[in-house]
């Protein structure tokens, strides 16, 4: 099942004064889209942190110095050596 078909939550909009449900399509759709983007960003951040931990698990035990640099030569990561 793909992410698009998963139920990730519920958005309930109601009028504070009456407590009645508000069926305002103009507000529901952007809120749902914003919530979906936020959830995707959080999932991406979590996945990136897991990949970084996997890389450290592989790089830190080796006895040689290991590092990463970008295309301009700026170093942005070292192993514990």
N, CA, C and O atoms as CSV, one atom per row, in Angstrom:
chain,resi,resn,atom,element,x,y,z
A,1,UNK,N,N,0.853,-1.180,0.000
A,1,UNK,CA,C,0.000,0.000,0.000
A,1,UNK,C,C,0.895,1.237,0.000
A,1,UNK,O,O,1.771,1.369,0.854
A,2,UNK,N,N,0.682,2.128,-0.936
A,2,UNK,CA,C,1.472,3.350,-1.030
A,2,UNK,C,C,1.042,4.385,-0.011
A,2,UNK,O,O,-0.053,4.313,0.546
A,3,UNK,N,N,1.912,5.344,0.224
A,3,UNK,CA,C,1.610,6.392,1.194
A,3,UNK,C,C,0.336,7.162,0.864
A,3,UNK,O,O,-0.395,7.567,1.768
A,4,UNK,N,N,0.067,7.366,-0.417
A,4,UNK,CA,C,-1.106,8.152,-0.806
A,4,UNK,C,C,-2.397,7.490,-0.349
A,4,UNK,O,O,-3.401,8.175,-0.154
A,5,UNK,N,N,-2.392,6.164,-0.173
A,5,UNK,CA,C,-3.604,5.477,0.231
A,5,UNK,C,C,-3.675,5.224,1.736
A,5,UNK,O,O,-4.639,4.619,2.205
A,6,UNK,N,N,-2.697,5.664,2.491
A,6,UNK,CA,C,-2.705,5.468,3.940
A,6,UNK,C,C,-3.428,6.605,4.633
A,6,UNK,O,O,-3.317,7.764,4.232
A,7,UNK,N,N,-4.171,6.265,5.682
A,7,UNK,CA,C,-4.803,7.273,6.519
A,7,UNK,C,C,-3.775,7.691,7.563
A,7,UNK,O,O,-3.407,6.897,8.429
A,8,UNK,N,N,-3.312,8.935,7.483
A,8,UNK,CA,C,-2.268,9.420,8.378
A,8,UNK,C,C,-2.819,10.225,9.542
A,8,UNK,O,O,-2.071,10.560,10.461
A,9,UNK,N,N,-4.079,10.538,9.527
A,9,UNK,CA,C,-4.647,11.316,10.611
A,9,UNK,C,C,-6.003,11.860,10.244
A,9,UNK,O,O,-6.552,11.547,9.188
A,10,UNK,N,N,-6.536,12.678,11.125
A,10,UNK,CA,C,-7.857,13.265,10.942
A,10,UNK,C,C,-7.762,14.754,11.213
A,10,UNK,O,O,-7.097,15.180,12.157
A,11,UNK,N,N,-8.424,15.542,10.386
A,11,UNK,CA,C,-8.520,16.982,10.620
A,11,UNK,C,C,-9.982,17.273,10.925
A,11,UNK,O,O,-10.864,16.953,10.128
A,12,UNK,N,N,-10.233,17.871,12.063
A,12,UNK,CA,C,-11.593,18.227,12.457
A,12,UNK,C,C,-11.650,19.732,12.638
A,12,UNK,O,O,-10.907,20.294,13.443
A,13,UNK,N,N,-12.515,20.375,11.905
A,13,UNK,CA,C,-12.689,21.819,11.998
A,13,UNK,C,C,-14.081,22.101,12.544
A,13,UNK,O,O,-15.072,21.610,12.002
A,14,UNK,N,N,-14.163,22.880,13.602
A,14,UNK,CA,C,-15.476,23.219,14.133
A,14,UNK,C,C,-15.500,24.681,14.549
A,14,UNK,O,O,-14.464,25.280,14.836
A,15,UNK,N,N,-16.679,25.231,14.575
A,15,UNK,CA,C,-16.905,26.613,14.971
A,15,UNK,C,C,-16.819,26.698,16.494
A,15,UNK,O,O,-17.547,25.982,17.181
A,16,UNK,N,N,-15.949,27.552,17.042
A,16,UNK,CA,C,-15.776,27.680,18.494
A,16,UNK,C,C,-17.067,28.099,19.197
A,16,UNK,O,O,-17.343,27.663,20.314
A,17,UNK,N,N,-17.833,28.925,18.553
A,17,UNK,CA,C,-19.030,29.456,19.215
A,17,UNK,C,C,-20.166,28.450,19.262
A,17,UNK,O,O,-20.905,28.403,20.246
A,18,UNK,N,N,-20.321,27.647,18.221
A,18,UNK,CA,C,-21.440,26.703,18.188
A,18,UNK,C,C,-20.997,25.266,18.405
A,18,UNK,O,O,-21.806,24.426,18.799
A,19,UNK,N,N,-19.745,24.971,18.158
A,19,UNK,CA,C,-19.257,23.600,18.258
A,19,UNK,C,C,-19.643,22.754,17.062
A,19,UNK,O,O,-19.359,21.557,17.023
A,20,UNK,N,N,-20.291,23.373,16.087
A,20,UNK,CA,C,-20.719,22.649,14.895
A,20,UNK,C,C,-19.537,22.407,13.959
A,20,UNK,O,O,-18.594,23.197,13.889
A,21,UNK,N,N,-19.623,21.292,13.248
A,21,UNK,CA,C,-18.609,20.966,12.249
A,21,UNK,C,C,-18.636,22.005,11.135
A,21,UNK,O,O,-19.704,22.419,10.685
A,22,UNK,N,N,-17.454,22.421,10.697
A,22,UNK,CA,C,-17.340,23.374,9.603
A,22,UNK,C,C,-16.896,22.627,8.352
A,22,UNK,O,O,-15.831,22.010,8.347
A,23,UNK,N,N,-17.672,22.673,7.327
A,23,UNK,CA,C,-17.344,21.973,6.082
A,23,UNK,C,C,-16.735,22.944,5.083
A,23,UNK,O,O,-17.118,22.957,3.913
A,24,UNK,N,N,-15.813,23.734,5.528
A,24,UNK,CA,C,-15.194,24.754,4.695
A,24,UNK,C,C,-14.089,24.132,3.848
A,24,UNK,O,O,-12.963,23.962,4.316
A,25,UNK,N,N,-14.409,23.796,2.611
A,25,UNK,CA,C,-13.457,23.160,1.694
A,25,UNK,C,C,-12.227,24.035,1.477
A,25,UNK,O,O,-11.121,23.522,1.312
A,26,UNK,N,N,-12.416,25.353,1.476
A,26,UNK,CA,C,-11.299,26.259,1.242
A,26,UNK,C,C,-10.240,26.143,2.335
A,26,UNK,O,O,-9.068,26.421,2.083
A,27,UNK,N,N,-10.621,25.748,3.509
A,27,UNK,CA,C,-9.682,25.625,4.619
A,27,UNK,C,C,-9.188,24.193,4.787
A,27,UNK,O,O,-8.020,23.978,5.111
A,28,UNK,N,N,-10.053,23.220,4.572
A,28,UNK,CA,C,-9.691,21.813,4.781
A,28,UNK,C,C,-8.577,21.344,3.866
A,28,UNK,O,O,-7.616,20.723,4.320
A,29,UNK,N,N,-8.699,21.630,2.603
A,29,UNK,CA,C,-7.732,21.113,1.628
A,29,UNK,C,C,-6.320,21.637,1.890
A,29,UNK,O,O,-5.386,20.836,1.949
A,30,UNK,N,N,-6.124,22.963,2.050
A,30,UNK,CA,C,-4.753,23.425,2.335
A,30,UNK,C,C,-4.206,22.889,3.658
A,30,UNK,O,O,-3.014,22.597,3.756
A,31,UNK,N,N,-5.056,22.759,4.671
A,31,UNK,CA,C,-4.586,22.209,5.948
A,31,UNK,C,C,-4.155,20.755,5.795
A,31,UNK,O,O,-3.129,20.344,6.337
A,32,UNK,N,N,-4.941,19.984,5.058
A,32,UNK,CA,C,-4.592,18.583,4.836
A,32,UNK,C,C,-3.292,18.469,4.038
A,32,UNK,O,O,-2.453,17.617,4.333
A,33,UNK,N,N,-3.128,19.316,3.043
A,33,UNK,CA,C,-1.897,19.289,2.243
A,33,UNK,C,C,-0.692,19.677,3.094
A,33,UNK,O,O,0.365,19.054,2.991
A,34,UNK,N,N,-0.840,20.697,3.933
A,34,UNK,CA,C,0.239,21.118,4.818
A,34,UNK,C,C,0.596,20.011,5.804
A,34,UNK,O,O,1.773,19.758,6.063
A,35,UNK,N,N,-0.417,19.356,6.349
A,35,UNK,CA,C,-0.165,18.243,7.273
A,35,UNK,C,C,0.573,17.117,6.569
A,35,UNK,O,O,1.499,16.537,7.136
A,36,UNK,N,N,0.176,16.798,5.341
A,36,UNK,CA,C,0.826,15.721,4.593
A,36,UNK,C,C,2.293,16.049,4.310
A,36,UNK,O,O,3.163,15.187,4.442
A,37,UNK,N,N,2.561,17.287,3.924
A,37,UNK,CA,C,3.945,17.707,3.663
A,37,UNK,C,C,4.769,17.637,4.943
A,37,UNK,O,O,5.917,17.194,4.921
A,38,UNK,N,N,4.195,18.067,6.044
A,38,UNK,CA,C,4.905,18.022,7.325
A,38,UNK,C,C,5.236,16.591,7.723
A,38,UNK,O,O,6.333,16.314,8.206
A,39,UNK,N,N,4.292,15.687,7.521
A,39,UNK,CA,C,4.525,14.277,7.846
A,39,UNK,C,C,5.618,13.707,6.953
A,39,UNK,O,O,6.494,12.988,7.434
A,40,UNK,N,N,5.581,14.015,5.673
A,40,UNK,CA,C,6.613,13.540,4.747
A,40,UNK,C,C,7.993,14.085,5.131
A,40,UNK,O,O,8.985,13.357,5.089
A,41,UNK,N,N,8.051,15.362,5.502
A,41,UNK,CA,C,9.330,15.957,5.904
A,41,UNK,C,C,9.874,15.277,7.153
A,41,UNK,O,O,11.072,15.008,7.244
A,42,UNK,N,N,9.005,15.000,8.109
A,42,UNK,CA,C,9.440,14.330,9.335
A,42,UNK,C,C,9.949,12.929,9.016
A,42,UNK,O,O,10.964,12.496,9.562
A,43,UNK,N,N,9.250,12.223,8.138
A,43,UNK,CA,C,9.687,10.876,7.757
A,43,UNK,C,C,11.032,10.932,7.037
A,43,UNK,O,O,11.888,10.074,7.257
A,44,UNK,N,N,11.225,11.934,6.179
A,44,UNK,CA,C,12.491,12.088,5.469
A,44,UNK,C,C,13.634,12.407,6.414
A,44,UNK,O,O,14.738,11.887,6.255
A,45,UNK,N,N,13.377,13.259,7.396
A,45,UNK,CA,C,14.396,13.610,8.383
A,45,UNK,C,C,14.783,12.384,9.200
A,45,UNK,O,O,15.962,12.172,9.480
A,46,UNK,N,N,13.802,11.579,9.582
A,46,UNK,CA,C,14.068,10.365,10.351
A,46,UNK,C,C,14.874,9.368,9.520
A,46,UNK,O,O,15.805,8.743,10.028
A,47,UNK,N,N,14.519,9.219,8.252
A,47,UNK,CA,C,15.243,8.301,7.373
A,47,UNK,C,C,16.687,8.763,7.176
A,47,UNK,O,O,17.602,7.940,7.147
A,48,UNK,N,N,16.896,10.076,7.039
A,48,UNK,CA,C,18.242,10.616,6.883
A,48,UNK,C,C,19.083,10.349,8.128
A,48,UNK,O,O,20.256,9.994,8.016
A,49,UNK,N,N,18.500,10.516,9.305
A,49,UNK,CA,C,19.222,10.252,10.552
A,49,UNK,C,C,19.603,8.773,10.658
A,49,UNK,O,O,20.690,8.443,11.132
A,50,UNK,N,N,18.709,7.888,10.217
A,50,UNK,CA,C,19.019,6.458,10.239
A,50,UNK,C,C,20.157,6.126,9.275
A,50,UNK,O,O,21.039,5.334,9.606
A,51,UNK,N,N,20.139,6.728,8.088
A,51,UNK,CA,C,21.219,6.500,7.130
A,51,UNK,C,C,22.557,7.024,7.644
A,51,UNK,O,O,23.594,6.389,7.455
A,52,UNK,N,N,22.527,8.183,8.293
A,52,UNK,CA,C,23.753,8.739,8.865
A,52,UNK,C,C,24.310,7.811,9.941
A,52,UNK,O,O,25.521,7.605,10.014
A,53,UNK,N,N,23.437,7.250,10.772
A,53,UNK,CA,C,23.890,6.322,11.811
A,53,UNK,C,C,24.480,5.061,11.187
A,53,UNK,O,O,25.485,4.543,11.673
A,54,UNK,N,N,23.869,4.567,10.125
A,54,UNK,CA,C,24.411,3.395,9.431
A,54,UNK,C,C,25.795,3.693,8.870
A,54,UNK,O,O,26.697,2.861,8.971
A,55,UNK,N,N,25.971,4.870,8.283
A,55,UNK,CA,C,27.267,5.253,7.741
A,55,UNK,C,C,28.313,5.327,8.853
A,55,UNK,O,O,29.431,4.841,8.686
A,56,UNK,N,N,27.956,5.932,9.985
A,56,UNK,CA,C,28.904,6.010,11.109
A,56,UNK,C,C,29.255,4.619,11.635
A,56,UNK,O,O,30.401,4.357,11.998
A,57,UNK,N,N,28.266,3.735,11.673
A,57,UNK,CA,C,28.508,2.364,12.131
A,57,UNK,C,C,29.518,1.668,11.231
A,57,UNK,O,O,30.328,0.872,11.707
A,58,UNK,N,N,29.477,1.959,9.945
A,58,UNK,CA,C,30.436,1.365,9.010
A,58,UNK,C,C,31.789,2.061,9.030
A,58,UNK,O,O,32.818,1.391,8.951
A,59,UNK,N,N,31.817,3.381,9.132
A,59,UNK,CA,C,33.057,4.151,8.989
A,59,UNK,C,C,33.871,4.244,10.278
A,59,UNK,O,O,35.100,4.235,10.219
A,60,UNK,N,N,33.229,4.333,11.427
A,60,UNK,CA,C,33.969,4.567,12.669
A,60,UNK,C,C,34.923,3.439,13.067
A,60,UNK,O,O,36.000,3.744,13.578
A,61,UNK,N,N,34.606,2.170,12.869
A,61,UNK,CA,C,35.517,1.109,13.312
A,61,UNK,C,C,36.781,0.948,12.470
A,61,UNK,O,O,37.744,0.342,12.942
A,62,UNK,N,N,36.814,1.465,11.245
A,62,UNK,CA,C,37.992,1.225,10.410
A,62,UNK,C,C,39.179,2.032,10.937
A,62,UNK,O,O,38.997,3.155,11.408
A,63,UNK,N,N,40.386,1.478,10.865
A,63,UNK,CA,C,41.543,2.151,11.432
A,63,UNK,C,C,42.041,3.338,10.606
A,63,UNK,O,O,42.771,4.183,11.125
A,64,UNK,N,N,41.663,3.413,9.344
A,64,UNK,CA,C,42.101,4.521,8.508
A,64,UNK,C,C,41.213,5.744,8.736
A,64,UNK,O,O,40.070,5.642,9.181
A,65,UNK,N,N,41.785,6.896,8.412
A,65,UNK,CA,C,41.001,8.123,8.458
A,65,UNK,C,C,40.063,8.134,7.266
A,65,UNK,O,O,40.489,7.923,6.131
A,66,UNK,N,N,38.786,8.381,7.521
A,66,UNK,CA,C,37.795,8.453,6.447
A,66,UNK,C,C,37.069,9.791,6.584
A,66,UNK,O,O,36.756,10.230,7.691
A,67,UNK,N,N,36.807,10.426,5.453
A,67,UNK,CA,C,36.092,11.697,5.491
A,67,UNK,C,C,35.247,11.834,4.242
A,67,UNK,O,O,35.405,11.085,3.277
A,68,UNK,N,N,34.348,12.806,4.277
A,68,UNK,CA,C,33.531,13.132,3.107
A,68,UNK,C,C,33.757,14.587,2.779
A,68,UNK,O,O,33.890,15.428,3.668
A,69,UNK,N,N,33.800,14.874,1.496
A,69,UNK,CA,C,33.959,16.248,1.038
A,69,UNK,C,C,32.983,16.491,-0.110
A,69,UNK,O,O,32.607,15.567,-0.831
A,70,UNK,N,N,32.583,17.744,-0.263
A,70,UNK,CA,C,31.683,18.069,-1.365
A,70,UNK,C,C,32.492,18.343,-2.636
A,70,UNK,O,O,33.716,18.208,-2.635
A,71,UNK,N,N,31.819,18.722,-3.701
A,71,UNK,CA,C,32.477,18.939,-4.996
A,71,UNK,C,C,33.504,20.062,-4.946
A,71,UNK,O,O,34.428,20.088,-5.759
A,72,UNK,N,N,33.356,20.991,-4.002
A,72,UNK,CA,C,34.306,22.101,-3.867
A,72,UNK,C,C,35.468,21.773,-2.946
A,72,UNK,O,O,36.353,22.604,-2.742
A,73,UNK,N,N,35.473,20.569,-2.390
A,73,UNK,CA,C,36.562,20.169,-1.517
A,73,UNK,C,C,36.340,20.468,-0.042
A,73,UNK,O,O,37.217,20.201,0.779
A,74,UNK,N,N,35.179,21.019,0.307
A,74,UNK,CA,C,34.889,21.301,1.714
A,74,UNK,C,C,34.574,19.995,2.437
A,74,UNK,O,O,33.672,19.257,2.041
A,75,UNK,N,N,35.323,19.721,3.493
A,75,UNK,CA,C,35.130,18.504,4.261
A,75,UNK,C,C,33.986,18.696,5.237
A,75,UNK,O,O,33.917,19.703,5.941
A,76,UNK,N,N,33.093,17.727,5.273
A,76,UNK,CA,C,31.939,17.854,6.171
A,76,UNK,C,C,31.645,16.592,6.958
A,76,UNK,O,O,30.550,16.462,7.506
A,77,UNK,N,N,32.564,15.674,7.033
A,77,UNK,CA,C,32.343,14.490,7.852
A,77,UNK,C,C,33.627,13.698,8.019
A,77,UNK,O,O,34.383,13.514,7.065
A,78,UNK,N,N,33.869,13.231,9.237
A,78,UNK,CA,C,35.036,12.406,9.561
A,78,UNK,C,C,34.571,11.189,10.341
A,78,UNK,O,O,33.527,11.218,10.992
A,79,UNK,N,N,35.357,10.114,10.270
A,79,UNK,CA,C,35.095,9.012,11.197
A,79,UNK,C,C,35.806,9.328,12.515
A,79,UNK,O,O,36.508,10.334,12.617
A,80,UNK,N,N,35.623,8.470,13.522
A,80,UNK,CA,C,36.182,8.777,14.848
A,80,UNK,C,C,37.709,8.745,14.887
A,80,UNK,O,O,38.302,9.312,15.804
A,81,UNK,N,N,38.344,8.118,13.946
A,81,UNK,CA,C,39.816,8.049,13.927
A,81,UNK,C,C,40.362,9.461,14.000
A,81,UNK,O,O,41.577,9.654,13.998
